[in-house]
């Protein structure tokens, strides 16, 4: 009888009837009781994941995740562990928890990702890690990620976009080239069902950190020079800066008569950078303790 419910669930799932699929799996679970509980929870998680029921999918995957992690904090090198970790990371990513998402994805077993192609690919995971890191990581973390993180480097080898070089553009303050590269692949990003919903937020965060990084070394700066550095028109730059001033994301005045940006408090701007850097430095500790907190 349990097998019958499983087959009915698979048929309903393939037909996109997620409510029916969940009902059949729940009935199978009632029959089996505790036997093969992890596989049943995984099926429920996948149904919720593909149905867009993120709260349920997160609850199921968070229940499974702690049982699938080694003492080192890495996910076990199995398709089950990789599937659960990838789904949980993608749910975090979708809801703007980019640091947590990247921390989870960096702990996946790269050799297993190709075995979960129904959920994601190595290139997709590398893309999520790179963009999430650009938006939230400190410079030290970005440098390590792009040069020494074996998981990320292995995934990046299989991607069309050179993510190590992309990160290097930010580290070397080559902002115009960075945004040209991001815009070059923007269509690809927007075709991704996960990035489609998060790209604007990611782009905003990356842009903000670049603006803050650029302004942090000046007390006054020519808007023309900054526009050139970011490959913006003066009008577009003024519009972007105005929006950031209104949200108190940067602490500058626009002197339109002289065409200058005046940093009202150099210490305040530096504090923005230091605050962001300080928060980001907690990444290594977070990545080791995140899964433990799910128990």
N, C-alpha and C positions, 0 to 999 in steps of 0.2 A: 504493500500500500504506500509506503514511504517513497519507493522508487517511482510509483505512478504520479505522486504529487510533484516529485522532482522533474519528471518529464513534462508534465503539464506546465510547470513553472518555466521551463526552458522554452516551450512553445509560445507561451504568453510573452516572455521576455523578448524573443526574436520578433514578435509581432508588434512590439512597442506597448503592450498592455501591461504596464508596470504595476498597477493596482492588483490585477489578477495574479501576476507573478509573485508579488509579495505575499498575497493570501495563500497561495499554494506552498510557498517555502515555509511560511509560518505553520501551516498544517503538517508539513513534513517534520518540522522541528518538534511539534507536540508529540508526534508518534515516536521519534527517535530519542526524545528527552535529551540527555547529555551526550549521547554518542555523536561523534563528528560535529560537535557544536561549532568549532572554528570554521569549518567549511560552510555551514549553514549561515553563520553570521556574515561570512564573506559574501555569500550570495545575496543576502539582504542588503549589505553595504553597496554592492554593485548595482542592484536594482534602484536603490535610492540615489546613487551617484548619477546614473544615466537618466534618471527621471528628474534630476535637478533638485532633489530634496536634500539640500546640503546639511541641514540640521540632523536629519536621521543618518545620512551617510557618515557624517563626522562622528556621531555617537557610536556607530558600529565599528568604524575603523579605529577610533581611540580606545575602544574596548579590546580590540585585537592587538594593536601595535606593541604594547609592553611585553607581550608573550613572544614576539618575533624579533626581539633585539638582543644582540650579544652583549656581554659585559663591557665591551669596548664602546658601546653606544651605536655600533653599526647594525644595520638590519642584516638578518641572516641571509645567506646566499641561496635563497629559494624563491621560486616564482610567487608563492603565497606572501612572503614577507615583502617582496618588492612591489607587488600589486597593492598591498595595504598601505605601505609607505608612500607610494606614488599618489594614490587616491587622496590620502590625508594631506600630503603636501600641496596637491592641486586645489583642494578645498580651502586650505589656509590662503593660498595664493589668490584665489578667486575673490576672497573677502578682504584683501588688502593686507593680510598678515605676511608680508613678503619675507621678513627675516626668518620667521618660524618655518615658512615653506622652504626656503633655501637650506636651512639647517637640516631639515628632514631629507630633502633630495640629495644633499651631499653625503648622506649616510646610506644611500641605496647601493646595492651591489650592481655595478655597471654591466657585469656579464649576464645579468638576469633581465635587464630592461627590454631587450629584444623579444623576450618571451611574453611580454604583456602588451603587444602591439595593438590590442583591441582598446587599450586605454591611452597609451602614449608611446613616444619613440625616444631614442637617445638624443636626437637633435632637438626635440621639443623640451626635454628636461634640461639640456644645456642652455637653451634659450631662456627658460624660466629662471635658471640659476644666474645667468649673466645679467639679465635685466633687473632681477630682484636685488642682486648684489650692487649694481650700479646705483640703485635707488637708496640703499640702506647701509651698505658696508662702509667702514672706515677705509682710509687710504692704505693702512697697513694690511687690513684684511683683503682688500682688492689686489694688492701686490702679491700676497701669498697665494690667493686664489688663481691668479693668472699665470703664475710662474711655478708653483710648487704643489698645488692640490692635485694629486694623481687622478682622483675621480673626475674632477672637472676637465682636466687636460685630456683624459681618455675620451670623454663624451664629446669634447670640442673637436677632436680629430675627425669625427664622423659628421660634423656639421658643415654646411656650405659657408656660413659666416664665421670669420676668425674672431672668436670672442675674446681671446687673450689680447689681440691687437685692439679690439674695441675698448677694453678696459684700460689698456695702455694710453689711449687717447685722452681719457679723463685724467689719469695719473700725471700725464705730461701737459695738462692744461690746453690741449688742442681741441678746444670746444667746437669750433666751426666744423672740423673734420668729424668729430663725434656725432654731431646732430645731422650732418650730411649722411653719415652711415646709418643712423637710426631711421632717417626718413627714406633712405634707399630701400630698406627692408620693411617699411611701414605696412605696405600692402600685405606682405607675408604674415606680419604680426596680426593684422586685423582679420586675416582668414583663419587664424587659430581660434577655436571656440573659447579657450581660456583667456588669451590675450585680448580678444575682442572686447571683453568686459572690463579689462584692467589696464589697457595700454595708456589711456589718457592719464590715469592716476600715476602710473609708472613714469611716463614722460614728464609730468609735472614735477615729480620728486627729483628726477635726474636733472631737469632744468634748474630747479631751485638750488640744489647743492652746487651746481656749476656756477650759478650767479653768485652765491655766497662765497664760494672758493675764489672767484675772480675778484669780488669786491673786498675781500678780507685783507688784501695787501695795499689798499688805497685809502686815502682820506678824501680825495676828490679824483674823479676820473672823467675823461671826455666820453660823451655818449657816442660820438662818431667812432672812437677807438674801440669801445666795447661792442658796438654794433658790428664792426669789422671782425672782431675776435670771435663773435658768435655767428657770423654770416647772416645777420638780421638787417633789415632796413631800419632807419632811424625811427620811423613811425611804429613799426612792429615792436622794436625794443622798448620804446616809451610806453606802449600799451601793456607789454608784459611787466615792466617795472612798476607801472601804476597799479596793476592788479596785485602785485606782491606787496606794495606799500599798503594798499587798502586792507589786505589780510594780515599785515604786520609781519610778513615773512622776511622782509629786509628793512633795515632802518636807514633809509637814505632820503634825501630831498632832491627833486628834479629842478635844476636851475635852467629853465628853458631859454632865458636870455643869453646865457653863456654856453648853453649846450653841454652842461656838466651835471654829473651826479655827485652830490655832496653827502658823504657819510657823516651823519650827525654825531655818531659816537663810534669811534674805531673800536673801542672796547666791546660795545654791544655786538658789532658784527663779528668780532673775533670770538665772542662768547657763543654766538650761534654755531660757529664752526666747531669750537671746543665741545659744546653740548652735543652736537651730532656725533663728533668723533668719540666722545666718552660713552654715549649710549651704544654706539656700534661696537665698541671694544668688548662689550659683554657677549658678543656673538659666540666665542669659543665656549664660554661657560654655559650659555643657553643651549647650544647644540648638544652638550653632554647631558644636561639635566632635563631638557624638554620632554623626552619620552618618559622619564621617571615620574614627572608630574602628572602624566596621564593616568597613572595607575590609581 
